[in-house]
Amino acid sequence: MASSVWAFGKKVLGCLLIFNCLLTIVLAIGLLTGFYTAHWELYQPYLLNANLLWATILTSMLNFFPAANFGNADVPRWKFHHFVYGFVVFAVSAVFLMVMSFSLLSIFTVNLRSVNFNIGRVFLLIGLTLIIDDFADISNIMTRGLRFIESKIYLKRRIIYVVQCLLCCITFFVFLSIFVWFIHTPGGLNVKNLTMESSLLVTGLTAFGSIYKKKWLKIMP
């Protein structure tokens, strides 16, 4: 019983970490879109350069491996692999958003306070989370593809480890910059900024945990 609860807890936490990776990427892209197209002054003067948000995106991308690896637990399935539910949730969310006249690309670049839009986007990310977590089980082709990628990454694992260390430091710097900005800009304490700050904290801690446990150095060919 205890082992089943532990396995289920690992699976849920792994999925939450994957979801956070996606959330950080989406929020950072949205902010960068505003920076490039509308000349937003992002968390100035404490964030030295808004382009540092690219580092948080790259950190999140590198976090997919340790997050999925942590959630690799044997849990009972209910009728289907959960990537099936992921595709269903993703498809329904995509249709819902398109009915509201939003393209899939705009989900990553549009910044709106619309409750319906943001709920649809969250469920879209939930669907993607389930697909990514169960990606290897979609087909044998996917499994072989992942093994091929791992064999190539194995050759560059030390470089990736060093890069992750650097990106982790930058991510924590961005987190602290926004935190200081909050202190001096109380009006900036809204849901979007707080969500961004929380996701950056989790992203940084996930990267730090991966570095501490040397996840990328332990990858097998």
Residue pairs with C-beta under 8 A, 6 or more apart in sequence:
4 75
6 73
7 73
7 74
7 75
8 73
8 75
10 70
10 71
10 72
10 73
11 71
11 73
11 75
11 133
12 71
13 70
13 71
14 67
14 68
14 69
14 70
14 71
14 72
14 73
14 133
15 71
15 129
15 130
15 133
17 63
17 66
17 67
17 70
17 71
17 202
17 206
18 64
18 67
18 68
18 71
18 129
18 132
18 133
19 125
19 126
19 129
20 60
20 67
20 199
20 202
20 203
20 206
21 60
21 61
21 63
21 64
21 67
21 203
21 206
22 60
22 125
22 128
22 129
22 132
23 125
23 195
23 199
24 56
24 57
24 59
24 60
24 196
24 199
24 200
24 202
24 203
25 57
25 60
25 61
25 108
26 107
26 108
26 121
26 125
27 192
27 195
27 196
27 199
28 53
28 54
28 56
28 57
28 60
28 196
29 57
29 108
29 109
30 108
30 109
30 110
30 111
31 40
31 42
31 50
31 53
31 111
31 196
32 50
32 51
32 53
32 54
33 109
33 111
34 40
34 42
34 111
35 42
35 50
35 53
40 50
42 50
42 53
43 50
43 177
43 178
43 181
44 181
46 177
46 178
46 180
46 181
46 184
47 174
47 177
47 178
47 181
48 177
52 170
52 173
52 174
53 174
55 167
55 170
55 171
55 174
56 170
56 171
56 174
56 200
56 203
58 163
58 167
59 164
59 167
59 168
59 170
59 171
59 203
59 204
59 207
60 203
62 160
62 163
62 164
62 167
62 207
62 210
62 216
63 203
63 206
63 207
63 210
64 132
65 210
65 215
65 216
65 219
66 206
66 209
66 210
66 213
66 215
67 206
68 132
68 133
68 135
69 215
71 133
81 134
81 137
81 138
82 130
82 133
82 134
83 130
83 131
83 133
83 134
83 135
83 137
83 138
85 130
86 126
86 127
86 128
86 129
86 130
86 131
86 132
86 133
86 134
87 127
87 131
88 127
89 123
89 124
89 126
89 127
89 130
90 124
90 127
90 128
90 131
91 127
92 123
92 127
93 120
93 121
93 123
93 124
93 126
93 127
94 104
94 124
96 120
96 123
97 104
97 107
97 117
97 120
97 121
97 124
98 104
100 116
100 117
100 120
102 110
102 117
102 120
107 121
107 124
110 117
111 192
112 118
113 192
131 138
135 142
135 146
136 142
136 143
136 146
137 143
150 219
150 220
150 221
151 221
153 160
153 216
153 219
154 219
154 220
154 221
155 221
157 216
157 217
157 219
158 217
160 216
161 211
161 214
161 216
161 217
164 207
164 210
164 211
164 216
165 211
167 207
168 204
168 207
168 208
168 211
171 200
171 203
171 204
171 207
172 204
174 200
175 197
175 200
175 201
175 204
178 193
178 196
178 197
178 200
179 197
181 188
182 188
182 189
182 193
182 197
210 216
